[in-house]
Amino acid sequence: MNKVENVVCKQFSENSIFVRPYHMYFTQDGRQRRWDLLKLHDSVAILIFNTSRNVLVLVKQFRPAVYLSNVQENDKKLGVTIDTKQYPAELGFTIELCAGIVDKNKTLEEIACEEVHEECGYSIKPTDLQRIISYRSGVGASGDKQTVYYAEVTDEMKTSKGGGNVDEGELIEIVEMSVDEAKEYMQREDVLSPGGFLFALTWFFRLKSP
């Protein structure tokens, strides 16, 4: 999972099923404007707490966008292979909530339960979910909505090893953090995690932390 090589950036093709770029033209206060946008799927995310061992169940995965953000501009030109010795794969591994895109004709809760099982191996029901919040995760470019849930699980609810959907190319490592470890992580000045993850941890510490 940690071996990433042959990294090359190429021109974007518009046949992606996940991302579609487009322009929005509008007039604001009499001024003509243009904004570059991305069409993305909405998503769900689930903060999982294992009450058998009092640990948060999180996921770790390689995020190409995060990786490239840590590569100097001169070293990531189109068509040029990036030196993975100078820029090791660890620069792109993030710690996040269990999550997935909304691309099925199912309720958000049903999709959330599927993601918990696929990524972390726990079998839960929609009634096991507590809705925390829905918010816009990409206000500058996409405006996509993410809905965050909280779920408590036990060791007995673990029915598979998790790790993501291999058929869809997912490579996910399950990370467990004690409450103290999560608090220490939150105190760092720089973390490879999204803002929604940090918000969910803050919510947990305030309302659910044992």
C-alpha positions as CSV (number, residue, x, y, z in Angstrom):
1,M,0.0,0.0,0.0
2,N,2.8,2.4,0.8
3,K,4.7,1.8,-2.5
4,V,3.8,4.5,-5.0
5,E,5.9,4.9,-8.1
6,N,5.7,6.0,-11.8
7,V,3.9,9.2,-10.9
8,V,3.1,11.4,-14.0
9,C,0.7,14.3,-14.4
10,K,-1.2,14.5,-17.7
11,Q,-3.8,16.9,-19.2
12,F,-7.3,16.3,-17.8
13,S,-9.7,14.4,-20.0
14,E,-13.4,15.3,-19.7
15,N,-14.7,11.7,-19.7
16,S,-14.3,11.3,-15.9
17,I,-17.3,9.9,-14.0
18,F,-16.1,11.5,-10.8
19,V,-15.1,15.1,-11.8
20,R,-16.4,17.4,-14.5
21,P,-14.9,20.9,-15.0
22,Y,-17.0,23.7,-16.3
23,H,-17.4,27.5,-16.2
24,M,-20.1,29.7,-14.7
25,Y,-20.7,33.1,-16.2
26,F,-22.6,35.7,-14.2
27,T,-23.1,39.4,-13.5
28,Q,-22.6,40.6,-10.0
29,D,-23.3,44.3,-9.1
30,G,-23.1,45.1,-12.8
31,R,-19.7,43.4,-13.2
32,Q,-19.3,40.5,-15.6
33,R,-17.6,37.5,-13.9
34,R,-16.5,34.0,-14.7
35,W,-15.8,31.2,-12.2
36,D,-14.1,27.9,-12.8
37,L,-16.0,25.0,-11.2
38,L,-16.0,21.3,-10.7
39,K,-19.0,19.0,-10.6
40,L,-18.5,16.4,-7.9
41,H,-20.7,13.8,-6.2
42,D,-22.1,14.6,-2.8
43,S,-20.8,12.3,0.0
44,V,-21.3,10.8,3.4
45,A,-18.7,10.4,6.2
46,I,-19.0,8.4,9.4
47,L,-17.1,8.9,12.7
48,I,-16.9,5.4,14.2
49,F,-16.2,4.8,17.9
50,N,-15.5,1.2,19.1
51,T,-16.9,1.0,22.6
52,S,-15.4,-2.4,23.2
53,R,-11.9,-0.8,23.4
54,N,-12.7,2.9,23.4
55,V,-10.9,3.7,20.1
56,L,-11.9,5.8,17.2
57,V,-11.9,3.8,13.9
58,L,-10.4,5.9,11.1
59,V,-9.1,5.3,7.6
60,K,-5.7,6.0,6.0
61,Q,-5.3,6.2,2.3
62,F,-3.2,7.7,-0.4
63,R,-4.6,11.0,-1.8
64,P,-3.0,12.1,-5.1
65,A,-4.1,15.7,-4.7
66,V,-2.5,15.9,-1.2
67,Y,0.6,14.3,-2.5
68,L,1.0,16.7,-5.4
69,S,0.4,19.7,-3.1
70,N,3.6,18.7,-1.4
71,V,5.6,18.5,-4.7
72,Q,7.3,21.7,-5.9
73,E,5.8,23.2,-9.0
74,N,9.0,22.7,-11.1
75,D,9.0,19.0,-10.2
76,K,5.4,18.2,-11.4
77,K,5.3,19.4,-14.9
78,L,2.9,17.6,-17.3
79,G,4.4,14.4,-18.7
80,V,7.4,14.4,-16.4
81,T,7.8,11.5,-13.9
82,I,8.0,12.7,-10.3
83,D,11.0,11.6,-8.3
84,T,9.4,9.4,-5.6
85,K,12.7,9.3,-3.7
86,Q,12.7,13.0,-3.3
87,Y,8.9,13.0,-2.7
88,P,8.0,9.8,-0.9
89,A,4.5,8.4,-0.9
90,E,4.1,9.3,2.8
91,L,3.5,12.9,1.7
92,G,0.1,11.9,0.3
93,F,-1.3,9.6,3.0
94,T,-4.2,11.1,4.9
95,I,-6.1,10.1,8.0
96,E,-9.8,10.6,7.5
97,L,-13.3,9.5,8.5
98,C,-14.8,6.5,6.8
99,A,-16.5,8.0,3.8
100,G,-17.9,7.5,0.3
101,I,-19.7,9.3,-2.5
102,V,-23.4,9.3,-3.1
103,D,-23.7,7.6,-6.4
104,K,-26.4,5.0,-5.7
105,N,-30.2,5.1,-5.6
106,K,-30.3,4.5,-1.9
107,T,-30.7,6.7,1.2
108,L,-27.7,8.4,2.7
109,E,-28.0,6.2,5.7
110,E,-27.9,3.0,3.6
111,I,-24.9,4.3,1.7
112,A,-23.2,5.2,5.0
113,C,-23.7,1.6,6.3
114,E,-22.2,0.2,3.2
115,E,-19.2,2.3,3.5
116,V,-18.6,1.4,7.1
117,H,-18.7,-2.3,6.1
118,E,-16.5,-1.9,3.0
119,E,-13.9,0.3,4.5
120,C,-13.8,-0.7,8.2
121,G,-15.5,-4.1,8.3
122,Y,-18.3,-3.4,10.8
123,S,-21.9,-4.3,10.0
124,I,-24.3,-1.6,11.2
125,K,-27.9,-0.6,10.5
126,P,-29.3,2.9,9.5
127,T,-30.8,3.1,13.0
128,D,-27.2,2.8,14.5
129,L,-26.3,6.2,12.8
130,Q,-26.6,9.6,14.5
131,R,-26.6,12.4,12.0
132,I,-24.2,15.2,13.0
133,I,-24.3,17.7,10.3
134,S,-24.5,18.4,6.5
135,Y,-22.2,21.0,5.1
136,R,-20.6,22.2,1.9
137,S,-17.1,20.8,1.6
138,G,-15.9,22.5,-1.6
139,V,-17.3,26.1,-1.5
140,G,-14.6,27.5,-3.8
141,A,-14.9,25.0,-6.7
142,S,-17.6,22.5,-6.3
143,G,-20.2,23.2,-3.6
144,D,-20.7,19.5,-3.0
145,K,-22.5,18.5,0.2
146,Q,-21.1,16.1,2.7
147,T,-23.3,14.6,5.4
148,V,-21.5,13.4,8.6
149,Y,-22.8,10.6,10.9
150,Y,-21.7,9.1,14.2
151,A,-21.8,5.4,14.9
152,E,-20.8,3.3,17.9
153,V,-19.7,-0.2,17.2
154,T,-18.3,-3.2,19.2
155,D,-15.8,-5.9,18.3
156,E,-18.7,-8.3,17.9
157,M,-20.0,-6.2,15.0
158,K,-16.8,-6.7,13.0
159,T,-17.7,-9.1,10.2
160,S,-15.0,-8.5,7.6
161,K,-11.5,-7.1,7.4
162,G,-12.6,-4.0,5.5
163,G,-10.0,-2.2,3.4
164,G,-12.3,-0.7,0.8
165,N,-13.7,-1.9,-2.5
166,V,-10.9,-3.5,-4.4
167,D,-13.0,-3.6,-7.6
168,E,-13.1,0.2,-7.5
169,G,-9.3,0.5,-6.9
170,E,-9.6,1.4,-3.2
171,L,-6.6,0.7,-0.9
172,I,-7.5,1.6,2.6
173,E,-5.8,1.0,5.9
174,I,-7.8,1.0,9.1
175,V,-6.3,3.2,11.9
176,E,-7.5,3.0,15.5
177,M,-6.8,5.9,17.8
178,S,-7.4,6.2,21.5
179,V,-9.2,9.3,22.7
180,D,-5.8,10.7,24.0
181,E,-4.1,9.9,20.7
182,A,-6.8,11.7,18.8
183,K,-6.5,14.7,21.1
184,E,-2.8,14.8,20.6
185,Y,-3.3,14.6,16.8
186,M,-5.6,17.6,17.0
187,Q,-3.0,19.6,18.7
188,R,-0.4,19.3,15.9
189,E,0.2,22.4,13.8
190,D,0.1,20.6,10.5
191,V,-1.9,17.4,9.8
192,L,-2.8,15.5,6.6
193,S,-6.5,15.4,7.3
194,P,-9.5,17.3,5.9
195,G,-11.4,20.0,7.8
196,G,-14.5,17.8,8.1
197,F,-12.5,15.2,10.0
198,L,-11.2,17.8,12.4
199,F,-14.7,19.1,13.0
200,A,-16.1,15.6,13.7
201,L,-13.4,15.0,16.3
202,T,-14.1,18.3,18.0
203,W,-17.8,17.3,18.1
204,F,-16.9,13.9,19.5
205,F,-14.7,15.4,22.3
206,R,-17.4,17.8,23.3
207,L,-20.4,15.5,23.3
208,K,-19.4,11.8,23.2
209,S,-15.9,11.4,24.6
210,P,-15.8,9.0,27.5
